[in-house]
Amino acid sequence: MTHTAKMPIRLIFTIALAASALLSCRQAPKQAVSFDEVLASRRSIRDFDASKTISEADVRTLITAAQDAPSWTNSQPSRYYVAMSAEKVEAVREAIGERNSKSTEGAGVFIVSTFVKGQSGFRRDGTPVGETGDGWGAYDNGLSNAYLVLKARAMGFDTLIMGGRDADAIRSIFGIPQEEAVMAVIALGHRASDPKRPNRKPLDEIAKFL
């Protein structure tokens, strides 16, 4: 009789379990998604999966990523207000209109972006630099939002950026001060289906090389 045959069955079973656990630990880590894959897969989603949720920690990670976006003299004018409770989510749905509300039924989080007026595009004495003025605040907020939605896609989440909203109602829901301009409402969730990529204009139609 061999040595293995003399081993108690329970000991053999224990060794097998340990070996299996060791092999699992040695498996290659999940491959990170490339930036090109993030760009290629990001879509404006209008069909969200209501069965999947997103945590506050996840949203904090997204907004932290948005803070890395460039801004005028590093003024960082963007501000974010997050609706996660059922009460606030429903209030935002009412403020974005019937069409947007229907498109975001399965999204469990809404993020409102604003920017502090009179910072980006202005000198320290408050005078505007050039003709754009607070347009630079909107520009900086758009950059921050781009970082946020791309980080969301990299984390496996999906978004819909909406401009159609009742700004006064949004301001009331979150207590947004008047010195901030209410910009986009961003729905955050998980896609329930994969929409087709819309056609893009030819490069030579939007870019001029001299």
C-alpha positions as CSV (number, residue, x, y, z in Angstrom):
1,M,0.0,0.0,0.0
2,T,1.4,3.5,-0.9
3,H,2.0,6.3,1.5
4,T,-0.8,8.3,-0.1
5,A,-3.3,5.5,0.5
6,K,-2.5,5.5,4.2
7,M,-3.4,9.3,4.5
8,P,-6.8,10.0,6.1
9,I,-9.4,11.1,3.6
10,R,-10.0,14.3,5.6
11,L,-6.3,15.3,5.4
12,I,-6.3,14.7,1.6
13,F,-9.4,16.9,1.2
14,T,-7.7,19.7,3.3
15,I,-4.6,19.6,1.2
16,A,-6.6,19.8,-2.0
17,L,-8.5,22.8,-0.7
18,A,-5.3,24.6,0.3
19,A,-3.7,23.9,-3.2
20,S,-6.8,25.3,-4.9
21,A,-6.7,28.5,-2.8
22,L,-3.0,28.9,-3.6
23,L,-3.6,28.6,-7.3
24,S,-6.4,31.2,-7.1
25,C,-4.1,33.7,-5.4
26,R,-1.6,33.2,-8.2
27,Q,-4.0,34.1,-10.9
28,A,-3.1,37.1,-13.0
29,P,-4.8,40.3,-11.8
30,K,-7.7,41.8,-13.9
31,Q,-6.3,43.7,-16.8
32,A,-6.9,47.5,-16.5
33,V,-9.0,49.1,-19.2
34,S,-6.9,51.3,-21.5
35,F,-7.7,54.9,-22.1
36,D,-8.5,54.2,-25.7
37,E,-11.1,51.6,-24.6
38,V,-12.6,54.1,-22.2
39,L,-13.0,56.7,-25.0
40,A,-14.4,54.1,-27.4
41,S,-17.0,52.6,-25.0
42,R,-18.3,55.8,-23.4
43,R,-21.8,56.6,-24.5
44,S,-24.7,58.8,-23.5
45,I,-26.9,56.2,-21.9
46,R,-30.7,56.4,-21.8
47,D,-31.3,52.8,-20.7
48,F,-30.0,52.2,-17.2
49,D,-30.1,49.0,-15.1
50,A,-32.0,49.8,-11.9
51,S,-30.8,46.5,-10.2
52,K,-27.2,47.8,-9.9
53,T,-26.2,50.5,-7.4
54,I,-23.3,52.9,-6.9
55,S,-21.8,53.7,-3.5
56,E,-21.0,57.1,-2.0
57,A,-17.3,56.0,-2.0
58,D,-17.5,55.5,-5.8
59,V,-19.0,58.9,-6.4
60,R,-16.3,60.5,-4.2
61,T,-13.7,58.8,-6.4
62,L,-15.3,60.3,-9.5
63,I,-15.3,63.8,-8.1
64,T,-11.8,63.5,-6.9
65,A,-10.8,62.6,-10.5
66,A,-12.7,65.7,-11.7
67,Q,-10.5,67.8,-9.5
68,D,-7.5,66.9,-11.6
69,A,-8.9,68.8,-14.6
70,P,-7.1,72.0,-15.5
71,S,-8.7,75.3,-14.7
72,W,-8.0,79.0,-15.2
73,T,-5.0,79.9,-12.9
74,N,-6.0,76.7,-11.0
75,S,-9.0,78.5,-9.6
76,Q,-11.0,75.2,-9.5
77,P,-14.4,76.9,-9.9
78,S,-16.4,73.7,-10.3
79,R,-18.7,72.5,-7.5
80,Y,-20.7,69.2,-7.3
81,Y,-24.0,68.4,-5.6
82,V,-25.0,64.7,-5.4
83,A,-28.5,63.2,-5.1
84,M,-28.4,59.7,-3.7
85,S,-31.3,59.4,-1.3
86,A,-34.7,58.4,-2.8
87,E,-36.2,61.8,-1.9
88,K,-33.5,63.9,-3.6
89,V,-33.3,61.6,-6.6
90,E,-37.1,62.0,-7.1
91,A,-36.9,65.7,-6.7
92,V,-34.2,65.9,-9.4
93,R,-36.3,63.8,-11.7
94,E,-39.1,66.3,-11.4
95,A,-36.6,69.2,-12.2
96,I,-35.2,67.7,-15.4
97,G,-38.4,67.3,-17.3
98,E,-40.5,64.3,-18.4
99,R,-38.2,63.3,-21.3
100,N,-35.0,63.3,-19.3
101,S,-36.7,61.6,-16.4
102,K,-37.9,58.8,-18.6
103,S,-34.3,58.4,-20.0
104,T,-32.8,58.1,-16.6
105,E,-35.3,55.8,-14.8
106,G,-32.7,53.2,-13.8
107,A,-30.1,55.6,-12.7
108,G,-29.7,55.8,-8.9
109,V,-27.5,58.9,-8.7
110,F,-27.7,62.4,-10.0
111,I,-24.7,64.8,-9.9
112,V,-25.3,68.5,-10.5
113,S,-22.3,70.5,-11.6
114,T,-22.0,74.3,-11.1
115,F,-19.2,76.8,-11.2
116,V,-18.4,79.8,-9.1
117,K,-18.9,83.0,-11.1
118,G,-16.3,85.7,-11.4
119,Q,-13.3,83.4,-11.0
120,S,-12.2,81.8,-14.3
121,G,-11.6,84.4,-17.0
122,F,-11.2,87.3,-14.4
123,R,-8.4,89.2,-12.9
124,R,-7.9,89.5,-9.2
125,D,-9.7,92.9,-9.2
126,G,-12.8,91.3,-10.8
127,T,-12.4,92.7,-14.3
128,P,-12.8,90.1,-17.1
129,V,-9.8,89.1,-19.3
130,G,-11.1,89.4,-22.8
131,E,-14.7,89.1,-24.0
132,T,-15.5,85.6,-22.7
133,G,-15.8,86.4,-19.0
134,D,-17.7,83.7,-17.2
135,G,-17.6,81.6,-20.4
136,W,-14.3,80.4,-19.0
137,G,-16.0,79.2,-15.9
138,A,-18.4,77.1,-18.1
139,Y,-15.4,75.9,-20.0
140,D,-13.5,74.8,-16.9
141,N,-16.7,73.1,-15.6
142,G,-17.0,71.2,-18.8
143,L,-13.4,70.0,-18.5
144,S,-14.1,68.8,-15.0
145,N,-17.2,67.0,-16.1
146,A,-15.3,65.3,-18.9
147,Y,-12.8,63.9,-16.4
148,L,-15.7,62.7,-14.2
149,V,-17.6,60.9,-17.0
150,L,-14.4,59.2,-18.4
151,K,-13.4,58.1,-14.9
152,A,-16.9,56.7,-14.5
153,R,-16.6,54.7,-17.7
154,A,-13.1,53.4,-16.6
155,M,-14.8,52.2,-13.3
156,G,-17.6,50.4,-15.3
157,F,-20.2,53.1,-14.8
158,D,-22.3,55.0,-17.3
159,T,-23.6,58.6,-17.6
160,L,-26.0,60.9,-19.3
161,I,-25.2,64.6,-19.3
162,M,-28.3,66.8,-19.4
163,G,-28.7,70.5,-20.1
164,G,-32.5,70.5,-20.0
165,R,-33.4,71.3,-16.4
166,D,-35.2,73.8,-14.2
167,A,-32.2,75.7,-12.8
168,D,-34.2,77.4,-10.1
169,A,-35.7,74.1,-8.9
170,I,-32.2,72.5,-8.9
171,R,-30.9,75.4,-6.9
172,S,-33.7,75.0,-4.4
173,I,-33.2,71.3,-4.0
174,F,-29.5,71.5,-3.1
175,G,-29.4,75.0,-1.6
176,I,-27.0,76.2,-4.3
177,P,-25.9,79.8,-3.7
178,Q,-26.6,82.5,-6.3
179,E,-22.8,83.1,-6.9
180,E,-22.7,79.7,-8.6
181,A,-24.1,79.1,-12.1
182,V,-26.0,75.8,-12.4
183,M,-24.7,73.9,-15.4
184,A,-25.3,70.2,-16.1
185,V,-27.2,67.4,-14.4
186,I,-25.4,64.1,-14.8
187,A,-27.2,60.8,-14.4
188,L,-25.0,58.0,-13.1
189,G,-25.6,54.3,-13.2
190,H,-25.0,51.1,-15.2
191,R,-26.1,50.6,-18.8
192,A,-28.8,48.0,-19.5
193,S,-28.0,47.8,-23.2
194,D,-25.2,48.9,-25.5
195,P,-26.2,51.8,-27.8
196,K,-24.6,52.3,-31.2
197,R,-21.8,54.9,-31.5
198,P,-23.2,58.0,-33.3
199,N,-21.3,59.0,-36.4
200,R,-18.6,61.6,-36.0
201,K,-17.9,64.4,-38.5
202,P,-14.8,63.9,-40.7
203,L,-11.7,65.2,-39.1
204,D,-11.0,67.7,-41.9
205,E,-14.4,69.3,-41.3
206,I,-13.6,70.2,-37.7
207,A,-9.8,70.7,-37.8
208,K,-7.7,73.0,-40.0
209,F,-4.0,72.4,-40.4
210,L,-1.8,75.3,-41.6
